Amino acid sequence: MPIFELSVDGKGLRMRQARNIPPAGQDPWGPPKFHAGKDRYPEFLPGQTGVANFFGKYRWLGMNLSMGDVAATLSTYLGRPVVDTTGLTARYDIDIKWALDTSALLDVIPGRRGDSESAPRVHVNDSPNGPTPVDAVQERLGLKLNSKKGRGDVVIIDHIEKTPIAN
């Protein structure tokens, strides 16, 4: 199956070792609170960490992360397993931004293509105004994501039945 192998870029690591302990007040399972900054990327409220998306512009602010945490989070946003081969054991603080092309949404958002005068106009990132996630990881963190074939966990359901339940 396709995977990404995470390694240190040949130009060297650009992450800084952790200086901060994540704030205790934030719900670790809840979404971070943010607003759109001047560059239209999410700006987190003080004490907030996590990954936020504002119309295709993402920001990931993390504190005291292990490389396992980095690989797991990247797996979620890249849509395939990320295997850590860096050998790094320290913990890191990170702050990266990336953009995804959301132009495919234009056809499904009312009013975006001018189909109705009364429909609200929605701002959508027509083309990515920032690095891809893979480029952002390399440029800002000094880590390289190499696309490879590798092993991964796969769940196969070969049969399912609906069992009647009494009222």
C-alpha positions in Angstrom: 0.0 0.0 0.0 1.2 3.6 -0.5 2.8 5.2 2.5 5.0 8.2 3.3 8.4 7.6 5.0 9.3 10.5 7.2 13.0 11.3 7.3 15.3 14.3 8.1 15.8 16.5 5.1 19.4 16.6 3.7 19.5 20.4 4.5 19.0 19.7 8.2 16.2 19.8 10.8 14.4 23.2 11.1 12.1 22.4 14.1 12.9 23.7 17.5 13.0 21.5 20.5 10.0 21.9 22.8 10.1 24.9 25.1 6.5 24.8 26.0 4.1 22.5 27.7 0.6 22.5 26.1 -1.8 24.6 28.2 -3.9 22.6 30.6 -7.2 24.5 29.9 -7.7 23.2 26.3 -9.8 20.2 25.6 -7.3 17.8 24.0 -10.1 16.1 21.9 -11.9 19.3 20.9 -11.2 21.5 18.0 -8.9 24.5 18.7 -10.5 28.0 18.9 -9.3 30.3 16.1 -10.2 33.2 13.8 -9.0 34.0 10.3 -5.8 36.0 10.2 -4.9 38.7 7.7 -3.4 36.1 5.5 -6.6 34.1 5.7 -4.9 31.3 7.6 -6.2 30.3 11.1 -4.9 32.3 14.0 -5.3 30.4 17.3 -6.6 32.1 20.4 -4.0 32.3 23.2 -3.4 28.9 24.8 -4.9 26.9 21.8 -3.0 24.3 19.8 -4.0 21.8 17.1 -4.8 21.8 13.4 -7.4 24.2 12.0 -8.7 24.7 8.4 -10.2 27.9 7.0 -11.5 27.3 3.5 -8.5 25.2 2.4 -5.9 27.1 4.4 -4.5 25.0 7.2 -2.4 25.8 10.2 -0.9 23.3 12.6 0.4 24.6 15.9 1.8 21.9 18.2 3.7 21.9 21.4 5.8 19.3 23.0 5.3 16.7 20.2 7.1 13.5 19.7 7.9 12.3 16.2 5.2 9.7 16.7 2.7 12.5 17.3 4.0 14.3 14.1 3.7 11.1 12.0 0.2 10.3 13.3 -1.1 13.8 12.6 0.4 13.9 9.2 -1.2 10.5 8.4 -4.6 12.0 9.1 -4.1 15.0 6.8 -2.2 13.2 4.0 -4.6 10.3 3.7 -2.0 7.5 4.0 0.2 6.1 6.7 3.3 8.1 7.6 6.2 6.0 9.0 8.7 7.7 11.2 12.3 6.8 10.2 14.0 9.9 11.6 15.4 8.3 14.7 14.7 11.6 16.6 13.7 11.1 20.2 13.4 14.7 21.4 10.1 16.6 21.6 9.4 19.6 19.4 7.2 22.7 19.0 5.9 23.3 15.5 4.0 25.9 13.6 3.3 25.3 9.9 0.8 26.4 7.3 -0.3 24.8 4.0 -3.0 25.2 1.4 -5.2 22.8 -0.4 -6.9 23.6 -3.7 -10.6 24.0 -2.9 -11.8 25.0 -6.4 -13.7 21.7 -6.7 -16.1 23.1 -4.1 -17.1 26.0 -6.4 -19.7 24.0 -8.2 -21.5 23.0 -5.1 -21.6 26.3 -3.1 -24.7 28.3 -3.9 -23.9 31.8 -5.3 -20.2 31.2 -5.9 -20.5 31.0 -9.7 -23.1 33.8 -9.8 -26.1 31.4 -10.2 -28.3 33.4 -8.0 -28.3 37.1 -7.0 -29.9 36.2 -3.6 -27.4 33.4 -2.7 -24.7 34.5 -0.2 -21.2 34.9 -1.7 -18.8 32.6 0.0 -15.0 33.2 -0.1 -13.2 30.1 -1.3 -9.5 29.7 -1.9 -9.6 29.6 -5.7 -6.1 28.3 -6.0 -3.6 27.4 -3.3 -1.8 30.5 -2.0 0.7 28.5 0.0 2.8 25.4 0.0 1.3 21.9 -0.2 1.4 19.9 3.0 4.4 17.9 1.8 6.3 21.1 0.8 5.4 22.8 4.1 6.8 19.9 6.1 10.0 20.0 4.2 10.4 23.8 4.2 9.3 24.6 7.7 10.3 21.5 9.7 13.3 20.1 7.8 11.6 16.8 7.3 11.1 14.9 4.1 8.1 12.8 3.1 9.1 10.1 0.7 6.3 8.3 -1.1 6.9 4.6 -1.0 5.1 1.3 -0.9 5.0 -0.4 2.4 3.0 -2.4 4.9 0.0 -1.1 6.6 -3.0 -2.2 8.6 -6.1 -2.9 6.5 -9.5 -4.0 7.8 -11.4 -6.3 5.5 -15.1 -7.0 6.1 -16.1 -10.0 4.1 -19.7 -10.4 5.4 -22.3 -8.4 7.3 -25.8 -9.2 8.3 -28.6 -7.2 9.9 -29.8 -9.0 13.0 -33.5 -8.3 13.8 -33.9 -6.7 17.3 -37.2 -7.0 19.2 -38.9 -3.7 20.0 
